[in-house]
């Protein structure tokens, strides 16, 4: 069964909430990226940007924990392609967390 068929089996309200959340999460991630690229030079110098970096770093750290601890391994175990994607996402999310948290707390790491 396809994902679209699975989604169509859900009650209309649940389907709509799911779709709206997907869009809002996507927009949030785009905002993170644009803010980061636009203000990369200020991320370690400006206190507001450091707080923003800390918040984004915590977001990605929590996302990494959820990727590891919440999702059932039945989604990927025994399927090499899905296992590779699962591991890649863990590395990517963890990398984002480290980069943002390093930007947020950079003075402590460098001092």
Jmol script that loads the backbone (N, CA, C; Angstrom):
load data "model"
ATOM      1  N   UNK A   1       0.850  -1.178   0.000  1.00  0.00           N
ATOM      2  CA  UNK A   1       0.000   0.000   0.000  1.00  0.00           C
ATOM      3  C   UNK A   1       0.893   1.239   0.000  1.00  0.00           C
ATOM      4  N   UNK A   2       0.526   2.228  -0.782  1.00  0.00           N
ATOM      5  CA  UNK A   2       1.328   3.447  -0.882  1.00  0.00           C
ATOM      6  C   UNK A   2       1.047   4.371   0.304  1.00  0.00           C
ATOM      7  N   UNK A   3       1.929   5.320   0.486  1.00  0.00           N
ATOM      8  CA  UNK A   3       1.736   6.297   1.562  1.00  0.00           C
ATOM      9  C   UNK A   3       0.493   7.134   1.328  1.00  0.00           C
ATOM     10  N   UNK A   4       0.229   7.440   0.057  1.00  0.00           N
ATOM     11  CA  UNK A   4      -0.974   8.225  -0.254  1.00  0.00           C
ATOM     12  C   UNK A   4      -2.230   7.441   0.137  1.00  0.00           C
ATOM     13  N   UNK A   5      -2.239   6.146  -0.152  1.00  0.00           N
ATOM     14  CA  UNK A   5      -3.384   5.321   0.238  1.00  0.00           C
ATOM     15  C   UNK A   5      -3.506   5.252   1.753  1.00  0.00           C
ATOM     16  N   UNK A   6      -2.365   5.119   2.449  1.00  0.00           N
ATOM     17  CA  UNK A   6      -2.389   5.112   3.917  1.00  0.00           C
ATOM     18  C   UNK A   6      -2.968   6.417   4.449  1.00  0.00           C
ATOM     19  N   UNK A   7      -2.514   7.531   3.879  1.00  0.00           N
ATOM     20  CA  UNK A   7      -2.999   8.836   4.319  1.00  0.00           C
ATOM     21  C   UNK A   7      -4.491   8.989   4.037  1.00  0.00           C
ATOM     22  N   UNK A   8      -4.953   8.494   2.899  1.00  0.00           N
ATOM     23  CA  UNK A   8      -6.367   8.607   2.550  1.00  0.00           C
ATOM     24  C   UNK A   8      -7.268   7.789   3.467  1.00  0.00           C
ATOM     25  N   UNK A   9      -6.734   6.790   4.132  1.00  0.00           N
ATOM     26  CA  UNK A   9      -7.535   5.978   5.055  1.00  0.00           C
ATOM     27  C   UNK A   9      -7.789   6.681   6.380  1.00  0.00           C
ATOM     28  N   UNK A  10      -7.018   7.715   6.671  1.00  0.00           N
ATOM     29  CA  UNK A  10      -7.173   8.449   7.921  1.00  0.00           C
ATOM     30  C   UNK A  10      -8.426   9.316   7.869  1.00  0.00           C
ATOM     31  N   UNK A  11      -9.005   9.630   9.030  1.00  0.00           N
ATOM     32  CA  UNK A  11     -10.120  10.579   9.054  1.00  0.00           C
ATOM     33  C   UNK A  11      -9.661  11.931   8.494  1.00  0.00           C
ATOM     34  N   UNK A  12     -10.578  12.654   7.892  1.00  0.00           N
ATOM     35  CA  UNK A  12     -10.262  13.912   7.231  1.00  0.00           C
ATOM     36  C   UNK A  12      -9.522  14.881   8.155  1.00  0.00           C
ATOM     37  N   UNK A  13      -9.979  15.064   9.388  1.00  0.00           N
ATOM     38  CA  UNK A  13      -9.343  16.007  10.296  1.00  0.00           C
ATOM     39  C   UNK A  13      -7.891  15.604  10.581  1.00  0.00           C
ATOM     40  N   UNK A  14      -7.642  14.341  10.847  1.00  0.00           N
ATOM     41  CA  UNK A  14      -6.279  13.862  11.118  1.00  0.00           C
ATOM     42  C   UNK A  14      -5.396  14.070   9.890  1.00  0.00           C
ATOM     43  N   UNK A  15      -5.926  13.769   8.723  1.00  0.00           N
ATOM     44  CA  UNK A  15      -5.193  13.951   7.462  1.00  0.00           C
ATOM     45  C   UNK A  15      -4.837  15.426   7.265  1.00  0.00           C
ATOM     46  N   UNK A  16      -5.793  16.331   7.514  1.00  0.00           N
ATOM     47  CA  UNK A  16      -5.536  17.755   7.345  1.00  0.00           C
ATOM     48  C   UNK A  16      -4.508  18.266   8.357  1.00  0.00           C
ATOM     49  N   UNK A  17      -4.637  17.849   9.614  1.00  0.00           N
ATOM     50  CA  UNK A  17      -3.671  18.258  10.638  1.00  0.00           C
ATOM     51  C   UNK A  17      -2.276  17.769  10.262  1.00  0.00           C
ATOM     52  N   UNK A  18      -2.170  16.522   9.823  1.00  0.00           N
ATOM     53  CA  UNK A  18      -0.885  15.964   9.415  1.00  0.00           C
ATOM     54  C   UNK A  18      -0.278  16.790   8.284  1.00  0.00           C
ATOM     55  N   UNK A  19      -1.065  17.094   7.275  1.00  0.00           N
ATOM     56  CA  UNK A  19      -0.558  17.840   6.123  1.00  0.00           C
ATOM     57  C   UNK A  19      -0.151  19.263   6.502  1.00  0.00           C
ATOM     58  N   UNK A  20      -0.935  19.919   7.352  1.00  0.00           N
ATOM     59  CA  UNK A  20      -0.579  21.264   7.798  1.00  0.00           C
ATOM     60  C   UNK A  20       0.721  21.229   8.603  1.00  0.00           C
ATOM     61  N   UNK A  21       0.874  20.237   9.479  1.00  0.00           N
ATOM     62  CA  UNK A  21       2.107  20.136  10.264  1.00  0.00           C
ATOM     63  C   UNK A  21       3.323  19.877   9.381  1.00  0.00           C
ATOM     64  N   UNK A  22       3.165  19.074   8.360  1.00  0.00           N
ATOM     65  CA  UNK A  22       4.278  18.840   7.427  1.00  0.00           C
ATOM     66  C   UNK A  22       4.706  20.159   6.790  1.00  0.00           C
ATOM     67  N   UNK A  23       3.749  20.962   6.359  1.00  0.00           N
ATOM     68  CA  UNK A  23       4.082  22.248   5.741  1.00  0.00           C
ATOM     69  C   UNK A  23       4.739  23.194   6.743  1.00  0.00           C
ATOM     70  N   UNK A  24       4.191  23.272   7.951  1.00  0.00           N
ATOM     71  CA  UNK A  24       4.764  24.189   8.928  1.00  0.00           C
ATOM     72  C   UNK A  24       6.155  23.754   9.366  1.00  0.00           C
ATOM     73  N   UNK A  25       6.389  22.483   9.523  1.00  0.00           N
ATOM     74  CA  UNK A  25       7.726  22.007   9.860  1.00  0.00           C
ATOM     75  C   UNK A  25       8.687  22.332   8.723  1.00  0.00           C
ATOM     76  N   UNK A  26       8.253  22.131   7.488  1.00  0.00           N
ATOM     77  CA  UNK A  26       9.103  22.443   6.336  1.00  0.00           C
ATOM     78  C   UNK A  26       9.436  23.930   6.296  1.00  0.00           C
ATOM     79  N   UNK A  27       8.456  24.784   6.527  1.00  0.00           N
ATOM     80  CA  UNK A  27       8.692  26.227   6.530  1.00  0.00           C
ATOM     81  C   UNK A  27       9.654  26.596   7.672  1.00  0.00           C
ATOM     82  N   UNK A  28       9.490  25.995   8.832  1.00  0.00           N
ATOM     83  CA  UNK A  28      10.381  26.250   9.961  1.00  0.00           C
ATOM     84  C   UNK A  28      11.820  25.891   9.612  1.00  0.00           C
ATOM     85  N   UNK A  29      12.019  24.752   8.976  1.00  0.00           N
ATOM     86  CA  UNK A  29      13.370  24.337   8.593  1.00  0.00           C
ATOM     87  C   UNK A  29      13.963  25.272   7.544  1.00  0.00           C
ATOM     88  N   UNK A  30      13.139  25.759   6.637  1.00  0.00           N
ATOM     89  CA  UNK A  30      13.612  26.728   5.645  1.00  0.00           C
ATOM     90  C   UNK A  30      14.019  28.027   6.336  1.00  0.00           C
ATOM     91  N   UNK A  31      13.235  28.462   7.314  1.00  0.00           N
ATOM     92  CA  UNK A  31      13.582  29.663   8.073  1.00  0.00           C
ATOM     93  C   UNK A  31      14.910  29.465   8.797  1.00  0.00           C
ATOM     94  N   UNK A  32      15.107  28.311   9.431  1.00  0.00           N
ATOM     95  CA  UNK A  32      16.389  28.013  10.081  1.00  0.00           C
ATOM     96  C   UNK A  32      17.533  28.179   9.085  1.00  0.00           C
ATOM     97  N   UNK A  33      17.385  27.592   7.913  1.00  0.00           N
ATOM     98  CA  UNK A  33      18.455  27.621   6.914  1.00  0.00           C
ATOM     99  C   UNK A  33      18.723  29.038   6.434  1.00  0.00           C
ATOM    100  N   UNK A  34      17.669  29.786   6.119  1.00  0.00           N
ATOM    101  CA  UNK A  34      17.843  31.148   5.608  1.00  0.00           C
ATOM    102  C   UNK A  34      18.493  32.032   6.674  1.00  0.00           C
ATOM    103  N   UNK A  35      18.012  31.937   7.912  1.00  0.00           N
ATOM    104  CA  UNK A  35      18.594  32.734   8.994  1.00  0.00           C
ATOM    105  C   UNK A  35      20.068  32.383   9.193  1.00  0.00           C
ATOM    106  N   UNK A  36      20.380  31.122   9.109  1.00  0.00           N
ATOM    107  CA  UNK A  36      21.761  30.690   9.307  1.00  0.00           C
ATOM    108  C   UNK A  36      22.661  31.211   8.200  1.00  0.00           C
ATOM    109  N   UNK A  37      22.254  31.030   6.953  1.00  0.00           N
ATOM    110  CA  UNK A  37      23.085  31.501   5.845  1.00  0.00           C
ATOM    111  C   UNK A  37      23.188  33.028   5.833  1.00  0.00           C
ATOM    112  N   UNK A  38      22.100  33.686   6.123  1.00  0.00           N
ATOM    113  CA  UNK A  38      22.094  35.160   6.087  1.00  0.00           C
ATOM    114  C   UNK A  38      22.951  35.755   7.195  1.00  0.00           C
ATOM    115  N   UNK A  39      22.932  35.147   8.380  1.00  0.00           N
ATOM    116  CA  UNK A  39      23.614  35.717   9.538  1.00  0.00           C
ATOM    117  C   UNK A  39      24.735  34.825  10.069  1.00  0.00           C
ATOM    118  N   UNK A  40      25.354  34.066   9.195  1.00  0.00           N
ATOM    119  CA  UNK A  40      26.413  33.138   9.615  1.00  0.00           C
ATOM    120  C   UNK A  40      27.544  33.868  10.338  1.00  0.00           C
ATOM    121  N   UNK A  41      27.926  35.022   9.864  1.00  0.00           N
ATOM    122  CA  UNK A  41      29.010  35.776  10.494  1.00  0.00           C
ATOM    123  C   UNK A  41      28.676  36.269  11.884  1.00  0.00           C
ATOM    124  N   UNK A  42      27.410  36.519  12.127  1.00  0.00           N
ATOM    125  CA  UNK A  42      26.982  37.047  13.421  1.00  0.00           C
ATOM    126  C   UNK A  42      26.607  35.967  14.429  1.00  0.00           C
ATOM    127  N   UNK A  43      26.497  34.735  13.982  1.00  0.00           N
ATOM    128  CA  UNK A  43      25.984  33.677  14.859  1.00  0.00           C
ATOM    129  C   UNK A  43      26.794  33.536  16.149  1.00  0.00           C
ATOM    130  N   UNK A  44      28.098  33.774  16.092  1.00  0.00           N
ATOM    131  CA  UNK A  44      28.924  33.591  17.282  1.00  0.00           C
ATOM    132  C   UNK A  44      29.167  34.896  18.026  1.00  0.00           C
ATOM    133  N   UNK A  45      28.827  36.042  17.421  1.00  0.00           N
ATOM    134  CA  UNK A  45      29.150  37.319  18.036  1.00  0.00           C
ATOM    135  C   UNK A  45      27.948  37.982  18.711  1.00  0.00           C
ATOM    136  N   UNK A  46      26.787  37.857  18.142  1.00  0.00           N
ATOM    137  CA  UNK A  46      25.590  38.535  18.624  1.00  0.00           C
ATOM    138  C   UNK A  46      24.845  37.642  19.608  1.00  0.00           C
ATOM    139  N   UNK A  47      24.526  38.150  20.802  1.00  0.00           N
ATOM    140  CA  UNK A  47      23.837  37.316  21.798  1.00  0.00           C
ATOM    141  C   UNK A  47      22.488  36.756  21.304  1.00  0.00           C
ATOM    142  N   UNK A  48      21.734  37.552  20.558  1.00  0.00           N
ATOM    143  CA  UNK A  48      20.451  37.066  20.040  1.00  0.00           C
ATOM    144  C   UNK A  48      20.684  35.901  19.084  1.00  0.00           C
ATOM    145  N   UNK A  49      21.680  36.037  18.222  1.00  0.00           N
ATOM    146  CA  UNK A  49      21.989  34.959  17.282  1.00  0.00           C
ATOM    147  C   UNK A  49      22.498  33.720  18.004  1.00  0.00           C
ATOM    148  N   UNK A  50      23.236  33.921  19.085  1.00  0.00           N
ATOM    149  CA  UNK A  50      23.713  32.764  19.862  1.00  0.00           C
ATOM    150  C   UNK A  50      22.536  32.025  20.488  1.00  0.00           C
ATOM    151  N   UNK A  51      21.557  32.770  20.985  1.00  0.00           N
ATOM    152  CA  UNK A  51      20.349  32.133  21.528  1.00  0.00           C
ATOM    153  C   UNK A  51      19.585  31.391  20.432  1.00  0.00           C
ATOM    154  N   UNK A  52      19.497  32.027  19.260  1.00  0.00           N
ATOM    155  CA  UNK A  52      18.843  31.371  18.127  1.00  0.00           C
ATOM    156  C   UNK A  52      19.584  30.083  17.769  1.00  0.00           C
ATOM    157  N   UNK A  53      20.908  30.157  17.718  1.00  0.00           N
ATOM    158  CA  UNK A  53      21.703  28.970  17.410  1.00  0.00           C
ATOM    159  C   UNK A  53      21.503  27.885  18.470  1.00  0.00           C
ATOM    160  N   UNK A  54      21.425  28.281  19.732  1.00  0.00           N
ATOM    161  CA  UNK A  54      21.189  27.296  20.803  1.00  0.00           C
ATOM    162  C   UNK A  54      19.825  26.633  20.630  1.00  0.00           C
ATOM    163  N   UNK A  55      18.820  27.425  20.315  1.00  0.00           N
ATOM    164  CA  UNK A  55      17.482  26.861  20.107  1.00  0.00           C
ATOM    165  C   UNK A  55      17.439  25.901  18.930  1.00  0.00           C
ATOM    166  N   UNK A  56      18.077  26.298  17.842  1.00  0.00           N
ATOM    167  CA  UNK A  56      18.110  25.423  16.666  1.00  0.00           C
ATOM    168  C   UNK A  56      18.928  24.172  16.969  1.00  0.00           C
ATOM    169  N   UNK A  57      20.034  24.333  17.696  1.00  0.00           N
ATOM    170  CA  UNK A  57      20.841  23.174  18.082  1.00  0.00           C
ATOM    171  C   UNK A  57      20.066  22.196  18.940  1.00  0.00           C
ATOM    172  N   UNK A  58      19.293  22.713  19.890  1.00  0.00           N
ATOM    173  CA  UNK A  58      18.457  21.832  20.721  1.00  0.00           C
ATOM    174  C   UNK A  58      17.380  21.151  19.890  1.00  0.00           C
ATOM    175  N   UNK A  59      16.811  21.879  18.940  1.00  0.00           N
ATOM    176  CA  UNK A  59      15.825  21.299  18.036  1.00  0.00           C
ATOM    177  C   UNK A  59      16.414  20.085  17.336  1.00  0.00           C
ATOM    178  N   UNK A  60      17.614  20.243  16.736  1.00  0.00           N
ATOM    179  CA  UNK A  60      18.226  19.142  15.992  1.00  0.00           C
ATOM    180  C   UNK A  60      18.679  18.013  16.912  1.00  0.00           C
ATOM    181  N   UNK A  61      19.136  18.356  18.112  1.00  0.00           N
ATOM    182  CA  UNK A  61      19.532  17.305  19.060  1.00  0.00           C
ATOM    183  C   UNK A  61      18.319  16.462  19.449  1.00  0.00           C
ATOM    184  N   UNK A  62      17.202  17.122  19.718  1.00  0.00           N
ATOM    185  CA  UNK A  62      15.983  16.387  20.042  1.00  0.00           C
ATOM    186  C   UNK A  62      15.515  15.561  18.857  1.00  0.00           C
ATOM    187  N   UNK A  63      15.641  16.119  17.664  1.00  0.00           N
ATOM    188  CA  UNK A  63      15.239  15.370  16.459  1.00  0.00           C
ATOM    189  C   UNK A  63      16.089  14.120  16.285  1.00  0.00           C
ATOM    190  N   UNK A  64      17.378  14.223  16.589  1.00  0.00           N
ATOM    191  CA  UNK A  64      18.261  13.064  16.502  1.00  0.00           C
ATOM    192  C   UNK A  64      17.865  12.005  17.525  1.00  0.00           C
ATOM    193  N   UNK A  65      17.577  12.434  18.749  1.00  0.00           N
ATOM    194  CA  UNK A  65      17.151  11.484  19.787  1.00  0.00           C
ATOM    195  C   UNK A  65      15.868  10.777  19.357  1.00  0.00           C
ATOM    196  N   UNK A  66      14.910  11.528  18.822  1.00  0.00           N
ATOM    197  CA  UNK A  66      13.660  10.917  18.373  1.00  0.00           C
ATOM    198  C   UNK A  66      13.894   9.949  17.217  1.00  0.00           C
ATOM    199  N   UNK A  67      14.797  10.302  16.310  1.00  0.00           N
ATOM    200  CA  UNK A  67      15.114   9.411  15.190  1.00  0.00           C
ATOM    201  C   UNK A  67      15.624   8.072  15.714  1.00  0.00           C
ATOM    202  N   UNK A  68      16.412   8.129  16.769  1.00  0.00           N
ATOM    203  CA  UNK A  68      17.016   6.914  17.327  1.00  0.00           C
ATOM    204  C   UNK A  68      16.054   6.171  18.251  1.00  0.00           C
ATOM    205  N   UNK A  69      15.389   6.903  19.139  1.00  0.00           N
ATOM    206  CA  UNK A  69      14.656   6.265  20.231  1.00  0.00           C
ATOM    207  C   UNK A  69      13.168   6.053  19.969  1.00  0.00           C
ATOM    208  N   UNK A  70      12.564   6.869  19.139  1.00  0.00           N
ATOM    209  CA  UNK A  70      11.109   6.804  18.995  1.00  0.00           C
ATOM    210  C   UNK A  70      10.659   5.908  17.851  1.00  0.00           C
ATOM    211  N   UNK A  71      11.270   6.081  16.685  1.00  0.00           N
ATOM    212  CA  UNK A  71      10.821   5.316  15.525  1.00  0.00           C
ATOM    213  C   UNK A  71      11.141   3.836  15.699  1.00  0.00           C
ATOM    214  N   UNK A  72      10.196   3.002  15.335  1.00  0.00           N
ATOM    215  CA  UNK A  72      10.383   1.555  15.422  1.00  0.00           C
ATOM    216  C   UNK A  72      11.425   1.102  14.409  1.00  0.00           C
ATOM    217  N   UNK A  73      12.299   0.209  14.848  1.00  0.00           N
ATOM    218  CA  UNK A  73      13.317  -0.318  13.932  1.00  0.00           C
ATOM    219  C   UNK A  73      12.695  -1.187  12.845  1.00  0.00           C
ATOM    220  N   UNK A  74      11.423  -1.536  12.998  1.00  0.00           N
ATOM    221  CA  UNK A  74      10.764  -2.343  11.963  1.00  0.00           C
ATOM    222  C   UNK A  74      10.651  -1.583  10.642  1.00  0.00           C
ATOM    223  N   UNK A  75      10.775  -0.259  10.696  1.00  0.00           N
ATOM    224  CA  UNK A  75      10.705   0.545   9.475  1.00  0.00           C
ATOM    225  C   UNK A  75      11.948   0.388   8.610  1.00  0.00           C
ATOM    226  N   UNK A  76      13.065   0.026   9.215  1.00  0.00           N
ATOM    227  CA  UNK A  76      14.311  -0.012   8.467  1.00  0.00           C
ATOM    228  C   UNK A  76      15.119  -1.295   8.633  1.00  0.00           C
ATOM    229  N   UNK A  77      14.958  -1.998   9.726  1.00  0.00           N
ATOM    230  CA  UNK A  77      15.773  -3.185   9.987  1.00  0.00           C
ATOM    231  C   UNK A  77      15.592  -4.229   8.883  1.00  0.00           C
ATOM    232  N   UNK A  78      16.700  -4.768   8.401  1.00  0.00           N
ATOM    233  CA  UNK A  78      16.658  -5.785   7.358  1.00  0.00           C
ATOM    234  C   UNK A  78      16.482  -5.227   5.961  1.00  0.00           C
ATOM    235  N   UNK A  79      16.421  -3.906   5.842  1.00  0.00           N
ATOM    236  CA  UNK A  79      16.279  -3.253   4.542  1.00  0.00           C
ATOM    237  C   UNK A  79      17.466  -2.301   4.380  1.00  0.00           C
ATOM    238  N   UNK A  80      18.494  -2.733   3.651  1.00  0.00           N
ATOM    239  CA  UNK A  80      19.738  -1.958   3.582  1.00  0.00           C
ATOM    240  C   UNK A  80      19.557  -0.495   3.174  1.00  0.00           C
ATOM    241  N   UNK A  81      18.701  -0.235   2.212  1.00  0.00           N
ATOM    242  CA  UNK A  81      18.491   1.143   1.779  1.00  0.00           C
ATOM    243  C   UNK A  81      17.895   2.004   2.876  1.00  0.00           C
ATOM    244  N   UNK A  82      16.874   1.497   3.527  1.00  0.00           N
ATOM    245  CA  UNK A  82      16.247   2.249   4.619  1.00  0.00           C
ATOM    246  C   UNK A  82      17.164   2.362   5.827  1.00  0.00           C
ATOM    247  N   UNK A  83      17.961   1.318   6.082  1.00  0.00           N
ATOM    248  CA  UNK A  83      18.927   1.381   7.179  1.00  0.00           C
ATOM    249  C   UNK A  83      19.953   2.472   6.904  1.00  0.00           C
ATOM    250  N   UNK A  84      20.419   2.560   5.664  1.00  0.00           N
ATOM    251  CA  UNK A  84      21.386   3.600   5.299  1.00  0.00           C
ATOM    252  C   UNK A  84      20.779   4.987   5.481  1.00  0.00           C
ATOM    253  N   UNK A  85      19.533   5.147   5.099  1.00  0.00           N
ATOM    254  CA  UNK A  85      18.857   6.435   5.270  1.00  0.00           C
ATOM    255  C   UNK A  85      18.718   6.768   6.749  1.00  0.00           C
ATOM    256  N   UNK A  86      18.343   5.773   7.553  1.00  0.00           N
ATOM    257  CA  UNK A  86      18.195   5.961   9.000  1.00  0.00           C
ATOM    258  C   UNK A  86      19.524   6.431   9.610  1.00  0.00           C
ATOM    259  N   UNK A  87      20.596   5.762   9.278  1.00  0.00           N
ATOM    260  CA  UNK A  87      21.910   6.121   9.812  1.00  0.00           C
ATOM    261  C   UNK A  87      22.335   7.495   9.290  1.00  0.00           C
ATOM    262  N   UNK A  88      22.105   7.755   8.011  1.00  0.00           N
ATOM    263  CA  UNK A  88      22.462   9.058   7.442  1.00  0.00           C
ATOM    264  C   UNK A  88      21.713  10.186   8.148  1.00  0.00           C
ATOM    265  N   UNK A  89      20.429   9.986   8.431  1.00  0.00           N
ATOM    266  CA  UNK A  89      19.659  11.012   9.133  1.00  0.00           C
ATOM    267  C   UNK A  89      20.186  11.227  10.547  1.00  0.00           C
ATOM    268  N   UNK A  90      20.567  10.149  11.224  1.00  0.00           N
ATOM    269  CA  UNK A  90      21.160  10.295  12.557  1.00  0.00           C
ATOM    270  C   UNK A  90      22.416  11.155  12.489  1.00  0.00           C
ATOM    271  N   UNK A  91      23.258  10.892  11.516  1.00  0.00           N
ATOM    272  CA  UNK A  91      24.508  11.642  11.360  1.00  0.00           C
ATOM    273  C   UNK A  91      24.215  13.099  10.993  1.00  0.00           C
ATOM    274  N   UNK A  92      23.295  13.311  10.064  1.00  0.00           N
ATOM    275  CA  UNK A  92      22.963  14.672   9.632  1.00  0.00           C
ATOM    276  C   UNK A  92      22.365  15.469  10.779  1.00  0.00           C
ATOM    277  N   UNK A  93      21.359  14.902  11.452  1.00  0.00           N
ATOM    278  CA  UNK A  93      20.725  15.622  12.563  1.00  0.00           C
ATOM    279  C   UNK A  93      21.727  15.883  13.678  1.00  0.00           C
ATOM    280  N   UNK A  94      22.549  14.888  13.990  1.00  0.00           N
ATOM    281  CA  UNK A  94      23.574  15.078  15.011  1.00  0.00           C
ATOM    282  C   UNK A  94      24.585  16.132  14.603  1.00  0.00           C
ATOM    283  N   UNK A  95      24.959  16.128  13.330  1.00  0.00           N
ATOM    284  CA  UNK A  95      25.890  17.153  12.834  1.00  0.00           C
ATOM    285  C   UNK A  95      25.308  18.546  12.941  1.00  0.00           C
ATOM    286  N   UNK A  96      24.055  18.697  12.561  1.00  0.00           N
ATOM    287  CA  UNK A  96      23.399  19.999  12.699  1.00  0.00           C
ATOM    288  C   UNK A  96      23.406  20.439  14.163  1.00  0.00           C
ATOM    289  N   UNK A  97      23.082  19.535  15.069  1.00  0.00           N
ATOM    290  CA  UNK A  97      23.054  19.863  16.496  1.00  0.00           C
ATOM    291  C   UNK A  97      24.429  20.337  16.966  1.00  0.00           C
ATOM    292  N   UNK A  98      25.469  19.615  16.602  1.00  0.00           N
ATOM    293  CA  UNK A  98      26.827  19.977  17.026  1.00  0.00           C
ATOM    294  C   UNK A  98      27.214  21.341  16.462  1.00  0.00           C
ATOM    295  N   UNK A  99      26.946  21.573  15.196  1.00  0.00           N
ATOM    296  CA  UNK A  99      27.332  22.838  14.557  1.00  0.00           C
ATOM    297  C   UNK A  99      26.616  24.021  15.211  1.00  0.00           C
ATOM    298  N   UNK A 100      25.305  23.898  15.387  1.00  0.00           N
ATOM    299  CA  UNK A 100      24.563  25.009  15.975  1.00  0.00           C
ATOM    300  C   UNK A 100      24.940  25.228  17.433  1.00  0.00           C
ATOM    301  N   UNK A 101      25.098  24.148  18.187  1.00  0.00           N
ATOM    302  CA  UNK A 101      25.462  24.313  19.592  1.00  0.00           C
ATOM    303  C   UNK A 101      26.881  24.847  19.729  1.00  0.00           C
ATOM    304  N   UNK A 102      27.768  24.462  18.831  1.00  0.00           N
ATOM    305  CA  UNK A 102      29.122  25.034  18.846  1.00  0.00           C
ATOM    306  C   UNK A 102      29.077  26.529  18.552  1.00  0.00           C
ATOM    307  N   UNK A 103      28.205  26.935  17.624  1.00  0.00           N
ATOM    308  CA  UNK A 103      28.051  28.361  17.333  1.00  0.00           C
ATOM    309  C   UNK A 103      27.480  29.100  18.538  1.00  0.00           C
ATOM    310  N   UNK A 104      26.544  28.464  19.228  1.00  0.00           N
ATOM    311  CA  UNK A 104      25.901  29.102  20.383  1.00  0.00           C
ATOM    312  C   UNK A 104      26.852  29.238  21.557  1.00  0.00           C
ATOM    313  N   UNK A 105      27.666  28.243  21.776  1.00  0.00           N
ATOM    314  CA  UNK A 105      28.542  28.214  22.950  1.00  0.00           C
ATOM    315  C   UNK A 105      30.005  28.285  22.561  1.00  0.00           C
ATOM    316  N   UNK A 106      30.292  28.865  21.411  1.00  0.00           N
ATOM    317  CA  UNK A 106      31.626  28.893  20.830  1.00  0.00           C
ATOM    318  C   UNK A 106      32.694  29.461  21.729  1.00  0.00           C
ATOM    319  N   UNK A 107      32.380  30.478  22.466  1.00  0.00           N
ATOM    320  CA  UNK A 107      33.398  31.090  23.328  1.00  0.00           C
ATOM    321  C   UNK A 107      33.851  30.115  24.397  1.00  0.00           C
ATOM    322  N   UNK A 108      32.949  29.302  24.893  1.00  0.00           N
ATOM    323  CA  UNK A 108      33.322  28.321  25.907  1.00  0.00           C
ATOM    324  C   UNK A 108      34.206  27.245  25.308  1.00  0.00           C
ATOM    325  N   UNK A 109      33.944  26.867  24.041  1.00  0.00           N
ATOM    326  CA  UNK A 109      34.761  25.850  23.412  1.00  0.00           C
ATOM    327  C   UNK A 109      36.145  26.383  23.037  1.00  0.00           C
ATOM    328  N   UNK A 110      36.208  27.656  22.703  1.00  0.00           N
ATOM    329  CA  UNK A 110      37.460  28.237  22.210  1.00  0.00           C
ATOM    330  C   UNK A 110      38.310  28.813  23.348  1.00  0.00           C
ATOM    331  N   UNK A 111      37.714  29.130  24.463  1.00  0.00           N
ATOM    332  CA  UNK A 111      38.462  29.782  25.547  1.00  0.00           C
ATOM    333  C   UNK A 111      39.249  28.791  26.372  1.00  0.00           C
TER     334      UNK A 111
END
end "model"
wireframe off; spacefill off
backbone 0.3
color backbone group
